[in-house]
Amino acid sequence: MSTSAVVMMIIALLAVWGGLGMALLNLKRHPEVIDDEEADAVLHDGASVSSLR
């Protein structure tokens, strides 16, 4: 592999893994809030509310 190919591969790997890391960090800082309606449906019968809407 040429030097430019290795550099591009490293940049691509950093972009992919960096994006994954940033997404995980964002979810850790701002977790998804579950609606009351959705929480009740999951607790009572395990059904998804999205199919009811």
C-alpha distance matrix in Angstrom:
0.0 3.7 6.6 8.2 6.2 6.7 10.1 10.9 10.3 12.5 15.0 15.3 15.9 18.4 20.1 20.6 21.8 23.6 25.4 26.4 27.7 29.6 31.2 32.3 33.7 35.5 37.1 38.2 39.8 41.4 41.9 43.0 46.8 48.5 51.5 54.8 55.1 51.8 52.5 55.9 54.4 51.8 54.5 57.1 55.5 51.7 51.5 49.2 51.0 48.5 50.0 53.5 52.8
3.7 0.0 3.8 5.5 5.2 6.4 8.8 10.1 10.7 12.6 14.5 15.5 16.7 18.6 20.1 21.3 22.6 23.9 25.8 27.3 28.4 29.9 31.7 33.1 34.2 35.9 37.7 38.9 40.2 41.8 42.7 43.9 47.6 49.5 52.4 55.8 56.3 53.0 53.8 57.3 56.0 53.5 56.2 58.9 57.4 53.6 53.3 50.8 52.4 49.8 51.6 54.9 53.9
6.6 3.8 0.0 3.8 5.4 5.2 6.2 8.6 9.9 10.7 12.4 14.3 15.4 16.6 18.4 20.1 21.2 22.0 24.1 25.9 26.5 27.9 30.1 31.5 32.2 33.9 36.1 37.0 38.1 39.9 41.0 42.5 46.2 48.3 51.3 54.7 55.4 52.2 52.9 56.5 55.4 52.9 55.4 58.3 57.1 53.3 53.1 50.5 51.9 49.5 51.4 54.7 53.6
8.2 5.5 3.8 0.0 3.8 5.5 5.1 6.1 8.5 9.9 10.5 12.2 14.2 15.3 16.4 18.4 20.0 20.6 22.3 24.4 25.3 26.3 28.4 30.2 30.9 32.2 34.5 35.7 36.7 38.1 39.4 40.6 44.3 46.4 49.2 52.8 53.3 50.3 51.1 54.7 53.6 51.3 54.0 56.8 55.5 51.8 51.3 48.6 49.8 47.2 49.2 52.4 51.1
6.2 5.2 5.4 3.8 0.0 3.8 5.4 5.1 6.1 8.6 9.9 10.5 12.2 14.2 15.3 16.5 18.2 19.4 20.9 22.6 23.9 25.3 26.9 28.6 29.8 31.2 33.0 34.4 35.7 37.0 37.9 39.0 42.7 44.6 47.4 50.9 51.3 48.1 49.0 52.5 51.2 48.8 51.6 54.3 52.8 49.1 48.7 46.0 47.5 44.9 46.7 50.0 48.9
6.7 6.4 5.2 5.5 3.8 0.0 3.8 5.5 5.0 6.2 8.6 9.8 10.5 12.2 14.2 15.4 16.3 17.6 19.7 21.1 22.0 23.6 25.6 26.8 27.8 29.6 31.5 32.5 33.9 35.5 36.4 37.8 41.6 43.5 46.6 50.0 50.6 47.3 48.0 51.5 50.4 47.8 50.4 53.2 52.0 48.2 48.0 45.5 47.1 44.7 46.6 49.9 49.0
10.1 8.8 6.2 5.1 5.4 3.8 0.0 3.8 5.4 5.2 6.2 8.6 9.9 10.6 12.3 14.4 15.4 15.9 18.1 20.0 20.6 21.8 24.0 25.6 26.2 27.8 30.0 31.0 32.0 33.7 35.0 36.4 40.1 42.4 45.3 48.8 49.6 46.5 47.1 50.8 49.9 47.4 50.0 52.9 51.8 48.1 47.9 45.2 46.4 44.1 46.3 49.4 48.2
10.9 10.1 8.6 6.1 5.1 5.5 3.8 0.0 3.8 5.4 5.0 6.1 8.6 9.8 10.5 12.3 14.2 14.9 16.3 18.4 19.6 20.6 22.4 24.3 25.2 26.4 28.5 30.0 31.0 32.3 33.4 34.5 38.2 40.3 43.1 46.6 47.2 44.1 45.0 48.6 47.5 45.2 48.0 50.8 49.6 45.8 45.4 42.6 43.8 41.2 43.3 46.5 45.2
10.3 10.7 9.9 8.5 6.1 5.0 5.4 3.8 0.0 3.8 5.4 5.1 6.1 8.5 9.8 10.6 12.1 13.6 15.2 16.6 18.0 19.5 21.1 22.6 23.9 25.4 27.1 28.4 29.9 31.2 32.0 33.2 36.9 38.8 41.7 45.2 45.7 42.5 43.2 46.7 45.6 43.1 45.7 48.6 47.3 43.5 43.2 40.6 42.1 39.7 41.7 44.9 43.9
12.5 12.6 10.7 9.9 8.6 6.2 5.2 5.4 3.8 0.0 3.8 5.4 5.1 6.1 8.5 10.0 10.5 11.5 13.8 15.3 15.9 17.5 19.6 20.8 21.7 23.5 25.5 26.4 27.7 29.4 30.4 31.9 35.7 37.8 40.9 44.3 45.1 42.0 42.4 46.1 45.2 42.6 45.1 48.1 47.1 43.3 43.3 40.7 42.1 39.9 42.2 45.2 44.2
15.0 14.5 12.4 10.5 9.9 8.6 6.2 5.0 5.4 3.8 0.0 3.8 5.5 5.1 6.1 8.7 10.1 10.1 11.9 14.2 15.0 15.8 17.9 19.8 20.4 21.7 24.0 25.2 26.1 27.6 28.9 30.3 34.0 36.3 39.2 42.7 43.5 40.5 41.2 44.9 44.1 41.7 44.3 47.3 46.4 42.6 42.4 39.6 40.7 38.4 40.7 43.7 42.4
15.3 15.5 14.3 12.2 10.5 9.8 8.6 6.1 5.1 5.4 3.8 0.0 3.8 5.4 5.1 6.2 8.6 9.6 10.5 12.4 14.1 15.1 16.5 18.5 19.7 20.9 22.7 24.3 25.5 26.6 27.5 28.6 32.3 34.3 37.1 40.6 41.2 38.1 38.9 42.5 41.5 39.2 41.9 44.7 43.6 39.8 39.4 36.7 37.9 35.5 37.6 40.7 39.5
15.9 16.7 15.4 14.2 12.2 10.5 9.9 8.6 6.1 5.1 5.5 3.8 0.0 3.8 5.4 5.2 6.0 8.0 9.7 10.6 12.0 13.8 15.3 16.5 18.0 19.6 21.2 22.4 24.0 25.4 26.1 27.4 31.2 33.1 36.2 39.5 40.3 37.0 37.5 41.1 40.2 37.6 40.1 43.1 42.0 38.2 38.2 35.6 37.1 35.0 37.2 40.3 39.4
18.4 18.6 16.6 15.3 14.2 12.2 10.6 9.8 8.5 6.1 5.1 5.4 3.8 0.0 3.8 5.5 5.3 5.4 8.0 9.7 10.0 11.4 13.7 15.0 15.7 17.4 19.5 20.5 21.6 23.3 24.5 26.1 29.8 32.1 35.2 38.6 39.6 36.6 37.0 40.7 40.0 37.5 39.9 43.0 42.2 38.5 38.6 35.9 37.1 35.1 37.7 40.5 39.4
20.1 20.1 18.4 16.4 15.3 14.2 12.3 10.5 9.8 8.5 6.1 5.1 5.4 3.8 0.0 3.8 5.7 5.1 5.9 8.5 9.8 10.2 12.0 14.1 15.0 16.0 18.1 19.7 20.7 21.8 23.0 24.2 27.9 30.2 33.1 36.6 37.4 34.5 35.2 38.9 38.1 35.9 38.5 41.5 40.7 37.0 36.7 33.8 34.8 32.6 35.1 37.9 36.6
20.6 21.3 20.1 18.4 16.5 15.4 14.4 12.3 10.6 10.0 8.7 6.2 5.2 5.5 3.8 0.0 3.8 5.5 5.2 6.3 8.7 10.0 10.7 12.5 14.3 15.3 16.7 18.5 20.1 21.0 21.6 22.5 26.3 28.2 31.2 34.6 35.3 32.1 32.8 36.4 35.5 33.1 35.7 38.6 37.6 33.9 33.7 30.9 32.2 30.0 32.4 35.4 34.4
21.8 22.6 21.2 20.0 18.2 16.3 15.4 14.2 12.1 10.5 10.1 8.6 6.0 5.3 5.7 3.8 0.0 3.8 5.4 5.0 6.1 8.5 9.8 10.6 12.2 14.1 15.3 16.4 18.3 19.8 20.2 21.8 25.5 27.5 30.8 34.0 35.0 31.8 32.1 35.7 35.1 32.4 34.7 37.9 37.1 33.4 33.5 31.0 32.4 30.7 33.2 36.0 35.2
23.6 23.9 22.0 20.6 19.4 17.6 15.9 14.9 13.6 11.5 10.1 9.6 8.0 5.4 5.1 5.5 3.8 0.0 3.8 5.4 5.0 6.1 8.5 9.9 10.4 12.1 14.2 15.2 16.3 18.0 19.1 20.9 24.6 27.1 30.2 33.5 34.8 31.9 32.1 35.9 35.5 33.1 35.3 38.5 38.0 34.4 34.5 31.8 32.9 31.1 33.9 36.5 35.4
25.4 25.8 24.1 22.3 20.9 19.7 18.1 16.3 15.2 13.8 11.9 10.5 9.7 8.0 5.9 5.2 5.4 3.8 0.0 3.8 5.4 5.1 6.1 8.6 9.8 10.4 12.3 14.2 15.2 16.1 17.1 18.4 22.1 24.4 27.4 30.8 31.9 29.0 29.5 33.2 32.7 30.5 33.0 36.1 35.5 31.9 31.7 28.8 29.7 27.8 30.6 33.2 31.9
26.4 27.3 25.9 24.4 22.6 21.1 20.0 18.4 16.6 15.3 14.2 12.4 10.6 9.7 8.5 6.3 5.0 5.4 3.8 0.0 3.8 5.5 5.1 6.2 8.6 9.8 10.7 12.3 14.3 15.2 15.5 16.8 20.6 22.6 25.8 29.1 30.1 27.0 27.3 31.0 30.4 27.9 30.3 33.4 32.8 29.1 29.2 26.6 27.8 26.2 28.9 31.6 30.7
27.7 28.4 26.5 25.3 23.9 22.0 20.6 19.6 18.0 15.9 15.0 14.1 12.0 10.0 9.8 8.7 6.1 5.0 5.4 3.8 0.0 3.8 5.4 5.2 6.1 8.5 9.9 10.5 12.3 14.1 14.8 16.9 20.6 23.0 26.4 29.5 30.9 28.0 27.9 31.6 31.5 28.9 30.9 34.2 34.0 30.4 30.9 28.4 29.5 28.2 31.1 33.6 32.7
29.6 29.9 27.9 26.3 25.3 23.6 21.8 20.6 19.5 17.5 15.8 15.1 13.8 11.4 10.2 10.0 8.5 6.1 5.1 5.5 3.8 0.0 3.8 5.4 5.0 6.0 8.6 9.8 10.4 11.9 13.4 15.5 19.0 21.8 24.9 28.2 29.7 27.1 27.2 31.0 31.0 28.8 30.8 34.2 34.1 30.7 30.8 28.1 28.7 27.3 30.5 32.7 31.4
31.2 31.7 30.1 28.4 26.9 25.6 24.0 22.4 21.1 19.6 17.9 16.5 15.3 13.7 12.0 10.7 9.8 8.5 6.1 5.1 5.4 3.8 0.0 3.8 5.4 5.0 6.2 8.6 9.9 10.4 11.1 12.5 16.2 18.6 21.7 25.1 26.4 23.6 23.9 27.6 27.5 25.3 27.5 30.8 30.6 27.1 27.1 24.3 25.0 23.6 26.7 28.9 27.8
32.3 33.1 31.5 30.2 28.6 26.8 25.6 24.3 22.6 20.8 19.8 18.5 16.5 15.0 14.1 12.5 10.6 9.9 8.6 6.2 5.2 5.4 3.8 0.0 3.8 5.4 5.1 6.1 8.6 9.8 9.9 12.0 15.6 17.9 21.4 24.4 26.0 23.1 22.8 26.6 26.6 24.1 25.9 29.3 29.3 25.8 26.4 24.0 25.0 24.1 27.1 29.3 28.6
33.7 34.2 32.2 30.9 29.8 27.8 26.2 25.2 23.9 21.7 20.4 19.7 18.0 15.7 15.0 14.3 12.2 10.4 9.8 8.6 6.1 5.0 5.4 3.8 0.0 3.8 5.5 5.0 6.2 8.5 9.8 12.7 16.0 18.9 22.2 25.2 27.2 24.6 24.1 27.9 28.4 26.0 27.6 31.2 31.5 28.2 28.9 26.4 27.1 26.3 29.6 31.5 30.5
35.5 35.9 33.9 32.2 31.2 29.6 27.8 26.4 25.4 23.5 21.7 20.9 19.6 17.4 16.0 15.3 14.1 12.1 10.4 9.8 8.5 6.0 5.0 5.4 3.8 0.0 3.8 5.4 5.2 5.9 7.9 10.2 13.5 16.6 19.6 22.8 24.7 22.4 22.3 26.1 26.6 24.6 26.5 29.9 30.3 27.1 27.4 24.6 24.8 23.9 27.4 29.1 27.7
37.1 37.7 36.1 34.5 33.0 31.5 30.0 28.5 27.1 25.5 24.0 22.7 21.2 19.5 18.1 16.7 15.3 14.2 12.3 10.7 9.9 8.6 6.2 5.1 5.5 3.8 0.0 3.8 5.5 5.1 5.0 7.3 10.8 13.5 16.9 19.9 21.7 19.2 18.9 22.7 23.2 21.0 22.8 26.2 26.6 23.4 23.9 21.3 21.8 21.2 24.6 26.2 25.3
38.2 38.9 37.0 35.7 34.4 32.5 31.0 30.0 28.4 26.4 25.2 24.3 22.4 20.5 19.7 18.5 16.4 15.2 14.2 12.3 10.5 9.8 8.6 6.1 5.0 5.4 3.8 0.0 3.8 5.7 5.8 9.3 12.1 14.9 18.4 21.0 23.3 20.9 19.9 23.7 24.5 22.1 23.3 27.0 27.7 24.7 25.6 23.5 24.0 23.9 27.3 28.8 28.0
39.8 40.2 38.1 36.7 35.7 33.9 32.0 31.0 29.9 27.7 26.1 25.5 24.0 21.6 20.7 20.1 18.3 16.3 15.2 14.3 12.3 10.4 9.9 8.6 6.2 5.2 5.5 3.8 0.0 3.8 6.3 9.8 12.1 15.5 18.5 21.2 23.7 21.8 21.0 24.7 25.9 24.0 25.1 28.7 29.7 26.9 27.6 25.2 25.3 25.1 28.7 29.9 28.7
41.4 41.8 39.9 38.1 37.0 35.5 33.7 32.3 31.2 29.4 27.6 26.6 25.4 23.3 21.8 21.0 19.8 18.0 16.1 15.2 14.1 11.9 10.4 9.8 8.5 5.9 5.1 5.7 3.8 0.0 3.8 6.6 8.7 12.3 15.1 18.0 20.4 18.6 18.2 21.9 23.0 21.4 22.8 26.2 27.2 24.5 24.9 22.4 22.0 21.8 25.5 26.5 25.2
41.9 42.7 41.0 39.4 37.9 36.4 35.0 33.4 32.0 30.4 28.9 27.5 26.1 24.5 23.0 21.6 20.2 19.1 17.1 15.5 14.8 13.4 11.1 9.9 9.8 7.9 5.0 5.8 6.3 3.8 0.0 3.8 6.4 9.4 12.7 15.4 17.7 15.6 14.9 18.7 19.7 17.8 19.2 22.7 23.6 20.8 21.4 19.1 19.1 19.2 22.8 23.8 22.9
43.0 43.9 42.5 40.6 39.0 37.8 36.4 34.5 33.2 31.9 30.3 28.6 27.4 26.1 24.2 22.5 21.8 20.9 18.4 16.8 16.9 15.5 12.5 12.0 12.7 10.2 7.3 9.3 9.8 6.6 3.8 0.0 3.8 6.4 9.6 12.7 14.5 12.3 12.3 16.0 16.7 15.2 17.1 20.3 21.0 18.3 18.4 15.8 15.5 15.5 19.2 20.1 19.1
46.8 47.6 46.2 44.3 42.7 41.6 40.1 38.2 36.9 35.7 34.0 32.3 31.2 29.8 27.9 26.3 25.5 24.6 22.1 20.6 20.6 19.0 16.2 15.6 16.0 13.5 10.8 12.1 12.1 8.7 6.4 3.8 0.0 3.8 6.5 9.4 11.7 10.2 9.9 13.5 14.8 13.9 15.3 18.4 19.6 17.5 17.6 15.2 14.3 15.0 18.6 18.9 17.9
48.5 49.5 48.3 46.4 44.6 43.5 42.4 40.3 38.8 37.8 36.3 34.3 33.1 32.1 30.2 28.2 27.5 27.1 24.4 22.6 23.0 21.8 18.6 17.9 18.9 16.6 13.5 14.9 15.5 12.3 9.4 6.4 3.8 0.0 3.8 6.5 8.3 6.5 6.3 9.9 11.0 10.3 11.9 14.7 16.0 14.0 14.0 11.9 11.0 12.3 15.7 15.7 15.2
51.5 52.4 51.3 49.2 47.4 46.6 45.3 43.1 41.7 40.9 39.2 37.1 36.2 35.2 33.1 31.2 30.8 30.2 27.4 25.8 26.4 24.9 21.7 21.4 22.2 19.6 16.9 18.4 18.5 15.1 12.7 9.6 6.5 3.8 0.0 3.8 5.4 5.2 6.1 8.6 10.0 10.7 12.2 14.3 15.7 14.5 13.9 11.9 9.8 11.5 14.8 13.9 13.1
54.8 55.8 54.7 52.8 50.9 50.0 48.8 46.6 45.2 44.3 42.7 40.6 39.5 38.6 36.6 34.6 34.0 33.5 30.8 29.1 29.5 28.2 25.1 24.4 25.2 22.8 19.9 21.0 21.2 18.0 15.4 12.7 9.4 6.5 3.8 0.0 3.8 5.5 5.1 6.1 8.6 9.9 10.4 12.1 14.3 13.9 13.7 12.6 10.6 13.2 15.9 14.4 14.2
55.1 56.3 55.4 53.3 51.3 50.6 49.6 47.2 45.7 45.1 43.5 41.2 40.3 39.6 37.4 35.3 35.0 34.8 31.9 30.1 30.9 29.7 26.4 26.0 27.2 24.7 21.7 23.3 23.7 20.4 17.7 14.5 11.7 8.3 5.4 3.8 0.0 3.8 5.5 5.2 6.3 8.7 10.0 10.7 12.3 12.1 11.2 10.1 7.6 10.5 12.7 10.8 11.0
51.8 53.0 52.2 50.3 48.1 47.3 46.5 44.1 42.5 42.0 40.5 38.1 37.0 36.6 34.5 32.1 31.8 31.9 29.0 27.0 28.0 27.1 23.6 23.1 24.6 22.4 19.2 20.9 21.8 18.6 15.6 12.3 10.2 6.5 5.2 5.5 3.8 0.0 3.8 5.5 5.2 6.2 8.6 10.0 10.8 9.7 8.8 7.2 5.6 8.4 10.9 10.2 10.7
52.5 53.8 52.9 51.1 49.0 48.0 47.1 45.0 43.2 42.4 41.2 38.9 37.5 37.0 35.2 32.8 32.1 32.1 29.5 27.3 27.9 27.2 23.9 22.8 24.1 22.3 18.9 19.9 21.0 18.2 14.9 12.3 9.9 6.3 6.1 5.1 5.5 3.8 0.0 3.8 5.5 5.2 6.1 8.5 10.3 9.3 9.9 9.4 8.9 11.9 14.2 13.5 14.4
55.9 57.3 56.5 54.7 52.5 51.5 50.8 48.6 46.7 46.1 44.9 42.5 41.1 40.7 38.9 36.4 35.7 35.9 33.2 31.0 31.6 31.0 27.6 26.6 27.9 26.1 22.7 23.7 24.7 21.9 18.7 16.0 13.5 9.9 8.6 6.1 5.2 5.5 3.8 0.0 3.8 5.5 5.1 6.0 8.5 8.9 9.5 10.0 9.3 12.9 14.4 13.0 14.4
54.4 56.0 55.4 53.6 51.2 50.4 49.9 47.5 45.6 45.2 44.1 41.5 40.2 40.0 38.1 35.5 35.1 35.5 32.7 30.4 31.5 31.0 27.5 26.6 28.4 26.6 23.2 24.5 25.9 23.0 19.7 16.7 14.8 11.0 10.0 8.6 6.3 5.2 5.5 3.8 0.0 3.8 5.5 5.3 6.0 6.2 5.8 6.7 6.5 10.3 11.1 10.0 12.2
51.8 53.5 52.9 51.3 48.8 47.8 47.4 45.2 43.1 42.6 41.7 39.2 37.6 37.5 35.9 33.1 32.4 33.1 30.5 27.9 28.9 28.8 25.3 24.1 26.0 24.6 21.0 22.1 24.0 21.4 17.8 15.2 13.9 10.3 10.7 9.9 8.7 6.2 5.2 5.5 3.8 0.0 3.8 5.6 5.8 4.1 5.6 6.6 8.1 11.2 12.3 12.4 14.5
54.5 56.2 55.4 54.0 51.6 50.4 50.0 48.0 45.7 45.1 44.3 41.9 40.1 39.9 38.5 35.7 34.7 35.3 33.0 30.3 30.9 30.8 27.5 25.9 27.6 26.5 22.8 23.3 25.1 22.8 19.2 17.1 15.3 11.9 12.2 10.4 10.0 8.6 6.1 5.1 5.5 3.8 0.0 3.8 6.1 6.0 8.6 10.3 11.4 14.8 15.8 15.4 17.5
57.1 58.9 58.3 56.8 54.3 53.2 52.9 50.8 48.6 48.1 47.3 44.7 43.1 43.0 41.5 38.6 37.9 38.5 36.1 33.4 34.2 34.2 30.8 29.3 31.2 29.9 26.2 27.0 28.7 26.2 22.7 20.3 18.4 14.7 14.3 12.1 10.7 10.0 8.5 6.0 5.3 5.6 3.8 0.0 3.8 6.1 8.1 10.7 11.6 15.2 15.4 14.4 17.1
55.5 57.4 57.1 55.5 52.8 52.0 51.8 49.6 47.3 47.1 46.4 43.6 42.0 42.2 40.7 37.6 37.1 38.0 35.5 32.8 34.0 34.1 30.6 29.3 31.5 30.3 26.6 27.7 29.7 27.2 23.6 21.0 19.6 16.0 15.7 14.3 12.3 10.8 10.3 8.5 6.0 5.8 6.1 3.8 0.0 3.8 5.4 8.8 10.6 13.8 13.3 12.9 16.1
51.7 53.6 53.3 51.8 49.1 48.2 48.1 45.8 43.5 43.3 42.6 39.8 38.2 38.5 37.0 33.9 33.4 34.4 31.9 29.1 30.4 30.7 27.1 25.8 28.2 27.1 23.4 24.7 26.9 24.5 20.8 18.3 17.5 14.0 14.5 13.9 12.1 9.7 9.3 8.9 6.2 4.1 6.0 6.1 3.8 0.0 3.8 6.6 9.3 12.0 12.0 12.6 15.5
51.5 53.3 53.1 51.3 48.7 48.0 47.9 45.4 43.2 43.3 42.4 39.4 38.2 38.6 36.7 33.7 33.5 34.5 31.7 29.2 30.9 30.8 27.1 26.4 28.9 27.4 23.9 25.6 27.6 24.9 21.4 18.4 17.6 14.0 13.9 13.7 11.2 8.8 9.9 9.5 5.8 5.6 8.6 8.1 5.4 3.8 0.0 3.7 6.4 8.9 8.3 9.0 12.0
49.2 50.8 50.5 48.6 46.0 45.5 45.2 42.6 40.6 40.7 39.6 36.7 35.6 35.9 33.8 30.9 31.0 31.8 28.8 26.6 28.4 28.1 24.3 24.0 26.4 24.6 21.3 23.5 25.2 22.4 19.1 15.8 15.2 11.9 11.9 12.6 10.1 7.2 9.4 10.0 6.7 6.6 10.3 10.7 8.8 6.6 3.7 0.0 3.8 5.5 6.1 7.5 9.6
51.0 52.4 51.9 49.8 47.5 47.1 46.4 43.8 42.1 42.1 40.7 37.9 37.1 37.1 34.8 32.2 32.4 32.9 29.7 27.8 29.5 28.7 25.0 25.0 27.1 24.8 21.8 24.0 25.3 22.0 19.1 15.5 14.3 11.0 9.8 10.6 7.6 5.6 8.9 9.3 6.5 8.1 11.4 11.6 10.6 9.3 6.4 3.8 0.0 3.8 5.4 5.1 6.5
48.5 49.8 49.5 47.2 44.9 44.7 44.1 41.2 39.7 39.9 38.4 35.5 35.0 35.1 32.6 30.0 30.7 31.1 27.8 26.2 28.2 27.3 23.6 24.1 26.3 23.9 21.2 23.9 25.1 21.8 19.2 15.5 15.0 12.3 11.5 13.2 10.5 8.4 11.9 12.9 10.3 11.2 14.8 15.2 13.8 12.0 8.9 5.5 3.8 0.0 3.8 5.4 5.4
50.0 51.6 51.4 49.2 46.7 46.6 46.3 43.3 41.7 42.2 40.7 37.6 37.2 37.7 35.1 32.4 33.2 33.9 30.6 28.9 31.1 30.5 26.7 27.1 29.6 27.4 24.6 27.3 28.7 25.5 22.8 19.2 18.6 15.7 14.8 15.9 12.7 10.9 14.2 14.4 11.1 12.3 15.8 15.4 13.3 12.0 8.3 6.1 5.4 3.8 0.0 3.8 5.7
53.5 54.9 54.7 52.4 50.0 49.9 49.4 46.5 44.9 45.2 43.7 40.7 40.3 40.5 37.9 35.4 36.0 36.5 33.2 31.6 33.6 32.7 28.9 29.3 31.5 29.1 26.2 28.8 29.9 26.5 23.8 20.1 18.9 15.7 13.9 14.4 10.8 10.2 13.5 13.0 10.0 12.4 15.4 14.4 12.9 12.6 9.0 7.5 5.1 5.4 3.8 0.0 3.8
52.8 53.9 53.6 51.1 48.9 49.0 48.2 45.2 43.9 44.2 42.4 39.5 39.4 39.4 36.6 34.4 35.2 35.4 31.9 30.7 32.7 31.4 27.8 28.6 30.5 27.7 25.3 28.0 28.7 25.2 22.9 19.1 17.9 15.2 13.1 14.2 11.0 10.7 14.4 14.4 12.2 14.5 17.5 17.1 16.1 15.5 12.0 9.6 6.5 5.4 5.7 3.8 0.0
